[in-house]
């Protein structure tokens, strides 16, 4: 690949986070419009003449109007190659979002200007904050009645503990929205449908002067380390303020950054050795082919189609021949890619979430990605005993995606699945029926407190009706306690036993 360093400099890879209904998907679509990859909001351009698809590609997402998977979307704009990772909006799928946040170099936080900082945003921001990566804030829906921008910025700073620097300022909102004042260019950008309200303009100008005089200093280093967030106001639905946001984002967002390995050394994007890690696995993105894709974030080196790599966990050598890049569920075979890019590797069952792959002889291992301990559990039963093969295949594939966790009764063959939220069970059932043609039934066993036990310390007589003994998919013993009281009772009875929250 020519101009490797140039291509590296031009990559921008970010995730969009928000509370459900703040407008994340709408903003994503407007950015794709800017990149020329869709014709109108709500559609993604396919290569077939009339083929249209939305970024929420899974059937249940279209039915329920929610995002439960992370889409990878790529487009070019103003000389930059942009990779957007559109994260699940529903809190039951936070785990998928957390892992996606490990694969990006910056984050765009979308906030509803009428509601301010909501719980899911706060929760996701905490993860971003731990990584110290740049955060760009977009206060959305100012074409509806919104809270005072001064209040919103103050809440951003006090609730999230990050300094804010407004890049523009709204003049009014809702019916009396006049426009946004661009603080970089010192000019008013009028809202296309604005009716004249001179008193609103006067008040807005006073606020702009106040922000200029009393606001934080602009500090690129603080932005780069996630200490200062550039703040933008706009309306994704009305496509107002989006161009200004994208222009400034591309100016200050980082190109691909170094990633630490388990031994603490840093892998630089410009290193010649090819490395990357799997942050997501998705089965059946194309219902016609029933395939399985491992999403890999390239950390260093150049990807060339047909190259040989090693899977660190197993030491297995493999050739990367069938690799794609994405536009929602549209995809094309990729010949070359560079750090920051997300590539999809067709997978026959080799990969797990968190896997590292590398070229050459020098072994590299990136840290594990976060996992959550399930809180809700269901026994799962196939209604048709003649469909056991499809039943086992479906469970195995969906478990490997990491959104549900699989257990078996210690002495039997019953399947128990665990999840962080109830919606995951709905999605699991829907996909088993629609993608694997297997009807299943749940037998709820309620919320439990899961704890792993060292196999060397296990005595099966420790199990009771209040602490079920099961095995996880790696055959490790796990106790599912009825509640915290049962857990504490067990600890008192067996003070020398070590219990772990996660594997």
C-alpha positions, 0 to 999 in steps of 0.5 A: 500500500502506497503512502502508509503514513499518509493513510494513517494520518487520515483515519478517524475511528470513533463511537457514538454513545447516548441514552436511548432516543437522544438521536444517535442513529439520526446523527449517524445517518446525517454523517453518512449523508455528508459522506455521500453513502446514503441518499436520504436519512434512514437509508444506506446506499446499496450497490444494487440499483434499488437496494436500501438498508438501514444501519439498524439491520437486524429484523428485531431492531426494525420491529422494536425501533431500538439498536441492539448491535454495533454497526460498523460504518465507513465513509470518506469526507474532506480527505479523511477516512472515517470509521463510525462504530454505531453502538447499541442504544439499549442499556441491556446491551451495554456490554457490547458497547463497552467492548466497542469503546475499546476499539475507538480513538475518540467518542461522540456523546449525543445528548438530548438538549431537552433532557440533559445528561441521562443515566445511560450516558453517565454510565458509558461516559465513565468507561470512556473517562477511564480510557482518557480518550477525547470526547466530543459532545453534541447537544441534539434536538435544539429545534425543539424546546430545550433547556437553557444552554448555560444549564446544559453545559454546567450539568455536563461539567458537574455531573460528568466531571469534564471541562467543556468548551462550547464551539458554537452556541444556540440562539433560542430553541424550538419555535423561536430557534434563530440559529447557532453562533459559530464561536470559531468563525464569530458568525451567526448561522441562521436556522432555515425556518427561523421567524424573526425574534430580535429579543431572542437574538439579543439574549443569545448575544449576551450569552455568547459574550458571557461564554467568551469571557468566562468560559474555559481556555481552549486546550488541544492537549486537554481535549486529546486526554479527555479532560476537555470536551468541545461542545456543539449544539444542533439538530440531527433531524433537521441536519442543522449544525452537523456540517460544523460539528463534522468539520471541527471534529475532524480537525481535533480528533486523533488519528489512530493511537498506540495500544498497550499490550498485557506486558505494558509495552505500547504498540505504535500504529506505525509499527511494521508488524501487523496486529489487531484484536477482535472486539465483536463477533456477529453471526448471520449478518447476511441471512442468505449466507448464514455467515459469521464475522469477527470484527477486528480493530487493526492496531498496527501495520498494514493488512494485505489480503491473503496475508498469514497471521497467528492467533495468539490464544491458540498459536494457530496460523491462518491466512486472511483471504476472505475479509470485508469492510462494511457499510451497515450490512453492505460489504465488500472484499477488502484488499488493504487496510491500515490501523484504525480500520475495522475489518470483518474476518469470515470465521468458521469458529476460530475466534473469540471476543478479545483475541489478538492476531499478529503477523511475523514471529514476535508474539503480541497479546492485547488485554482482555475486553470487559465482561459483565456478570449476568444477573438474570437466568433462564433455563432454555428448552427446544420445543422440537426434539427433532431440531437438536442439531440446529438448536445446539448450533444456534446456542453455540454461535449466539453465545460466542457473540458475547451478549448472553452467557451459557451454563449447564447444570452440573450433573445434567445437560440442561442449558441455562443462559444468563444475561445482563438484561431481560431484552437480551432474552427476547433477542436470543429467542427471536434470533433462534426462531428466525435465524436457526428455525428453532422454537424455544421456551424459557423456564425462568429461574429469576435473578441470581448472584453468580460467583465462580469457585476454584475447582480445587476447592469445590465440594459438590455437597456445598450446592443447595436449592439456594445456590445452584451449582452449574458449569460455564462454557469453559467447564468452570464451576459457578454457583448461582446464589438466590440473593446476596443473603444466600451468598453471605451465608455461604461465605460465613459457612465456608470462610476459606473458599475463594469466590470470584465475580468474573472468570 
